[in-house]
């Protein structure tokens, strides 16, 4: 019998002086579904995909603060994922 393993974890990443909570859920293709929110409670859902050895953000209508800090998110995911 084959059972699916659900891997999910949360990381706190400091961006622009604030601790932000990022929730990661591993997909069967080894990428991650990710979500976070801003200070107004708006939730942003996107995918972290590994391309050329680096994690990249793949999503629509994401705020600049998130896209500008792709390297920080990638680094945290690489260390903890």
SVG drawing of the C-alpha trace seen along z (x, -y; Angstrom):
<svg xmlns="http://www.w3.org/2000/svg" viewBox="-7 -48 29 50">
<polyline fill="none" stroke="black" stroke-width="0.4" points="0.0,0.0 1.3,-3.4 0.6,-6.3 1.2,-10.0 3.3,-12.0 2.1,-15.6 5.1,-17.8 4.2,-21.3 6.1,-23.8 6.2,-27.5 9.2,-29.8 9.5,-33.3 11.5,-35.6 12.3,-39.2 11.4,-41.5 11.6,-45.3 12.0,-45.2 9.0,-42.8 8.8,-39.1 6.6,-37.6 5.2,-34.1 5.5,-31.9 3.7,-28.6 5.2,-26.0 3.5,-22.8 5.6,-20.4 4.1,-19.2 4.6,-15.9 6.8,-17.6 9.3,-18.8 8.1,-22.4 6.2,-24.2 2.8,-25.9 3.5,-28.9 1.4,-31.6 1.9,-34.7 0.0,-37.8 0.7,-41.5 0.0,-43.8 -3.6,-44.4 -4.4,-40.6 -4.3,-40.2 -3.1,-36.7 -0.8,-36.0 -0.5,-32.5 2.2,-31.5 4.5,-28.6 8.2,-28.3 9.9,-26.5 13.5,-25.4 15.1,-26.6 18.8,-26.3 19.5,-25.5 17.7,-28.5 14.2,-28.8 12.0,-31.3 8.6,-32.8 5.9,-31.9 2.6,-33.7 0.2,-36.5 -0.6,-39.9 2.1,-39.7 3.2,-42.8 6.6,-44.4 7.9,-43.7 7.5,-40.0 9.1,-40.0 12.0,-42.2 12.8,-39.7 12.8,-36.5 16.5,-35.9 15.7,-36.0 12.8,-33.6 14.9,-31.3 17.8,-31.3 15.4,-30.5 13.8,-27.7 17.1,-26.2 18.3,-26.1 15.1,-24.7 13.3,-22.9"/>
</svg>
